[in-house]
């Protein structure tokens, strides 16, 4: 992606960043993956995951990458429909949440000053 001047959004079932979820919900080798993400913060826009049904969010202090755990439809009583859509722009990500999913806007200023560019 870096060589082709492309940007990346990571999608995983289990969360990667400890600040975005409960410790028991993290992917088992989160520390190794987080180290790699930090090296590529000039191309990684965000990391989106599920697994932790209540959701969560943190912006990594080292890399500036956004880590979002989306709220699960399983936690919403009928007839609430919980889901999100993400609009991708050059300078931001717009999360449009429905039901119990929280909407948010994530700036992408870390892509211009990323550790990978230093």
C-alpha positions in Angstrom: 0.0 0.0 0.0 2.8 2.4 0.9 4.6 1.8 -2.4 1.4 2.4 -4.4 0.3 5.4 -2.3 -2.8 3.6 -1.1 -4.6 3.8 2.2 -5.8 0.9 4.4 -8.6 0.2 6.8 -8.0 -2.9 8.8 -11.1 -5.1 9.5 -10.9 -7.9 12.1 -13.3 -9.8 14.2 -11.4 -9.3 17.4 -10.1 -5.9 18.6 -6.4 -5.1 18.3 -6.0 -2.1 20.7 -6.3 -2.6 24.5 -8.0 0.8 24.8 -10.8 -0.1 22.5 -12.2 -3.1 24.4 -12.0 -5.4 27.5 -8.7 -7.3 27.9 -10.5 -10.6 27.5 -11.8 -9.6 24.0 -8.4 -8.7 22.5 -6.8 -10.7 19.7 -4.2 -13.0 21.3 -1.2 -11.3 19.7 -2.5 -7.8 19.8 0.9 -6.4 20.9 2.6 -7.8 17.8 -0.1 -6.5 15.4 -0.2 -3.1 17.1 3.6 -2.7 16.6 3.1 -3.4 12.9 0.2 -0.9 12.6 2.3 1.8 14.3 5.1 1.2 11.6 2.5 1.8 8.9 0.5 4.6 10.3 1.1 6.7 7.2 -1.1 4.2 5.3 -3.4 2.7 8.0 -6.5 5.0 8.4 -8.2 3.0 11.0 -8.9 -0.5 12.5 -12.5 -1.6 12.7 -13.6 -4.7 14.7 -16.4 -6.4 16.5 -16.5 -9.2 19.0 -16.9 -6.9 22.1 -20.6 -6.3 21.8 -20.8 -3.1 23.8 -18.4 -1.3 21.4 -15.4 0.9 22.1 -13.0 3.4 20.7 -9.4 4.7 21.2 -7.0 6.7 19.1 -3.6 5.3 19.5 -1.3 7.9 21.2 1.8 6.6 19.4 0.5 6.3 15.8 -2.7 8.4 15.7 -4.6 5.4 14.2 -8.2 5.1 15.1 -9.3 1.8 16.7 -13.1 1.3 16.7 -15.0 -1.7 18.0 -18.5 -1.5 16.6 -21.6 -2.1 18.8 -23.3 -5.4 18.0 -26.8 -5.9 16.7 -27.2 -8.7 19.3 -27.3 -6.2 22.1 -30.2 -4.2 20.7 -33.7 -5.2 21.6 -36.2 -5.8 18.7 -37.1 -3.8 16.6 -33.9 -1.7 16.9 -31.5 -2.4 14.0 -27.9 -1.7 14.9 -25.3 -1.2 12.2 -22.9 1.3 10.8 -21.8 2.7 7.4 -18.5 4.3 6.9 -18.0 7.1 4.4 -14.3 7.5 3.4 -12.9 10.9 2.5 -9.4 12.0 1.8 -9.2 13.8 5.2 -11.7 12.0 7.4 -13.9 8.9 8.0 -17.5 9.4 8.8 -19.2 6.6 10.8 -22.9 6.8 10.3 -24.3 4.7 13.1 -27.9 3.4 13.2 -29.8 2.0 16.2 -27.4 1.6 19.2 -24.3 2.2 17.1 -22.6 5.6 17.8 -21.9 7.9 14.9 -18.5 9.7 14.8 -16.0 11.5 12.6 -12.4 10.5 12.6 -9.8 12.9 11.1 -6.9 11.5 9.2 -4.2 14.0 10.0 -1.9 11.2 11.2 -1.5 10.1 7.6 0.5 13.2 6.7 2.8 13.1 9.7 3.0 9.4 10.2 5.9 7.6 12.0 6.4 5.6 8.8 7.3 8.9 7.0 9.9 10.0 9.5 
